[in-house]
Amino acid sequence: MLDVKRLRADFDAVKKALESRGEKLNEIDKFADLDVKRRSLLAESEQLKNKRNTVSEQIARLKKEKQKRR
């Protein structure tokens, strides 16, 4: 298994090392595009989690305020 950090840091050297071993490299060229897409989706996911947490806090606060008014 290849280390993702190493691929990000030195993609060309890893690719050349794999070529010298005679490995098939059909899919490795897609790595950069897929890694960018993955990072983008992770960032989007984190933003959505943050929004969910904020809304949950607001709902809890509003419920407490409503109970205090009674």
N, C-alpha and C positions, 0 to 999 in steps of 0.2 A: 504494500500500500504506500502511496506517495503522501508526503507531508504537505498539506495545503499551504502552510506558511512558507515552506521552501519553494513551492511552485510559484507563489506570489513574488517572492524575493528574487528568484533567479530562474525564471521559466526557461530561457534559452539553454542554459547549462544543463538543466534537468532533461530537457528534450533531447539534447545532443547525447547525453549519457544513455538515455533509453534507446536512441537510435544505434549507438555503438554496441548495445547488447542484442540488437536485432529484434527489439520489441515492436509490435504493431502500434502505430500512433494515429490511428483513424480518429479517435475521439479527443485526443489531448488538445488539439487546436481549438476546440470549443470551450476549453477551460476558462479562458479570460472572459469571454462573453457571459458564460454561466455564472462565474464568480461575481461579476458586476451585478447581474440580475439578482443573485442570491442576497447580496449585501443590500440592494435596494429594497427587496421584499422584507428583509429583517428590519430595516429602518422603518418601513411603513407599518409593520407589525408592532413595533415598539411604540410608535405614535398612537396607534389605535388602542393599545393597552393603556397608555397614559390617559387618553381621552375617556376610556371606560372607567378608569379609577376616579378621575375627576368628577364624572357624572354620578358615579356611585356615592361619592362623598357629598355631593350636592343633594342627592335624593335623601340620604340619611339625615342631613342637616334640616331639610325641609320637613321631614317627618317629625323630627324632634320639636321644631317650631310649632307645628300643627298640634301636637300633643300638649304643649305648654299653654296654648291658647284656650284649650277646653276647660 
